[in-house]
Each structure stands twice: as structure tokens, then as C-alpha cells.
């Protein structure tokens, strides 16, 4: 019973953290993806998926996309946030592009400012 309570508390803490940070700035979007990655590593098998499906404000597919953004080396680099769009959908599309190409795009966008 104590283990079940601890799991519930852990899931609730992760869900609260993720729900609070997931929209807004590029930094928030990346932070949310990193929190999802950490929660997935921390929670027991099956608990992460259940949390996403029942406790978060977005779908499992959106969670996967946010994690892909956080795992991308260029998109998750804090020095690049000023030239990246604050749209998780657009950032996800950029996460499909290799890091070198994203760097070139970022440099071009930075030079145009």
C-alpha cells in the first residue's frame, strides 16, 4: 500500500510539473520535453504512459514530440532560444532535421535580425 501511495505521489508531482511548463516560450517547451524524459526514466514501467493519458493536458503523441524536441542538440541549446519559434509544432518539425542543418538555419535567422 505504501509503494502505491509513493507511486501516486510521484506521478502527481511529475504531472504537475509538466502541466505547468508545457506552453509558452521555447525554453518552456524544451523544459517540458526534458521533464517528460526524466519522468519516463523515473517512473515504473507503464506508469509514464498512464500519467500521460490521464494526468497531462496533451496526448501521448504530443508528449513524444516534446521529448524529440528536448533531445535535439540544436533546439535544446539555451543559447538558441531567441531565434527559434515558440511553437512546439514547428519545433517538432525542425527536430526532424539534422543538427548541422538546423545550425545553418539558426545562423541565417540570426544574421537576418
C-alpha positions in Angstrom: 0.0 0.0 0.0 2.8 2.4 0.8 4.5 1.7 -2.5 1.2 2.5 -4.3 0.9 5.8 -2.4 4.5 6.7 -3.3 3.9 6.0 -6.9 0.7 8.1 -6.9 2.6 11.0 -5.3 5.4 10.7 -7.8 3.1 10.6 -10.8 1.2 13.6 -9.3 4.4 15.6 -8.9 5.6 14.9 -12.4 2.2 15.7 -13.9 2.0 19.0 -12.0 5.5 20.0 -13.1 4.9 19.1 -16.8 1.4 20.7 -17.0 2.7 23.9 -15.6 5.6 24.3 -18.1 4.4 22.9 -21.4 3.3 26.1 -23.2 4.7 29.5 -23.8 8.3 30.0 -24.6 10.9 27.9 -26.4 12.6 27.4 -23.0 9.3 26.1 -21.5 8.7 23.7 -24.4 12.2 22.2 -24.1 11.9 22.1 -20.3 8.7 20.1 -20.7 10.3 17.7 -23.0 13.2 17.2 -20.6 10.7 16.7 -17.7 8.9 14.1 -19.8 12.2 12.3 -20.5 13.1 12.4 -16.8 9.6 11.2 -15.7 9.7 8.3 -18.1 13.1 7.3 -16.7 12.0 7.7 -13.1 8.5 6.1 -13.1 8.0 2.3 -13.2 7.0 0.6 -16.4 3.5 1.6 -17.5 3.2 4.5 -15.1 4.5 7.0 -17.5 2.1 6.2 -20.3 -0.8 6.1 -17.8 0.3 9.5 -16.4 0.3 11.0 -19.9 -3.1 9.5 -20.8 -4.8 10.5 -17.6 -3.0 13.4 -15.9 -1.5 15.6 -18.6 -3.1 18.3 -20.8 -1.9 16.8 -24.0 -1.8 13.4 -25.8 0.8 10.7 -25.9 1.8 11.8 -29.4 2.4 15.3 -28.2 4.5 14.0 -25.4 6.6 12.1 -27.9 7.1 15.2 -29.9 8.0 17.3 -26.9 10.6 14.7 -26.0 12.0 14.7 -29.5 12.4 18.5 -29.3 14.3 18.2 -26.0 16.6 15.5 -27.4 17.6 17.6 -30.4 21.0 19.2 -29.7 20.4 22.4 -31.5 16.8 23.0 -30.4 17.5 22.3 -26.8 20.6 24.6 -26.7 19.6 27.5 -24.4 21.7 30.0 -26.4 19.5 29.5 -29.5 16.1 30.2 -28.0 16.0 33.8 -29.2 15.9 32.7 -32.9 13.6 29.7 -32.5 9.8 29.8 -32.8 7.7 29.4 -29.6 5.6 26.8 -31.3 6.0 23.2 -30.2 4.6 22.0 -33.5 7.1 24.0 -35.5 9.9 23.0 -33.2 8.9 19.3 -33.7 9.1 19.7 -37.5 12.6 21.2 -37.0 13.6 18.3 -34.8 13.3 16.1 -37.9 16.2 18.0 -39.5 19.8 17.1 -38.6 21.7 19.3 -36.2 24.1 20.8 -38.8 21.2 22.0 -41.0 19.3 23.5 -38.0 22.5 25.3 -37.0 22.8 26.8 -40.5 19.1 27.9 -40.4 19.7 29.4 -37.0 22.7 31.3 -38.1 20.8 32.6 -41.1 17.9 33.7 -38.9 20.3 35.3 -36.5 22.1 37.2 -39.3 18.7 38.5 -40.7 17.8 40.1 -37.4 
